């Protein structure tokens, strides 16, 4: 992760704080979570920085990847859960 600027890394940190707050209101799909972060923090969502991990979607922008990592962190620490049936994330 050192190859990315502090601003890019901030997306993950901010998202880990914001996602539980928005999921208090209602469960959401990942695209809605990503859209929420983009609306609330447009200065952190730089589409010109592409993901360099070479993984699933090589043309994905890095800020979206950082939000997905924040979601993975929250799932790992059992703050949120995901339903395969409804495709929704929600608080535990």
Secondary structure, DSSP 4 states (H G I P E B T S, - for coil): -TTS-HHHHHHHHHHHHHHHHHHHH--B-HHHHHHHHHHHTGGG--TTSB--S-SS-TTSBHHHHHHHHHHHHHHHTTSEEEETTTTEEEE-
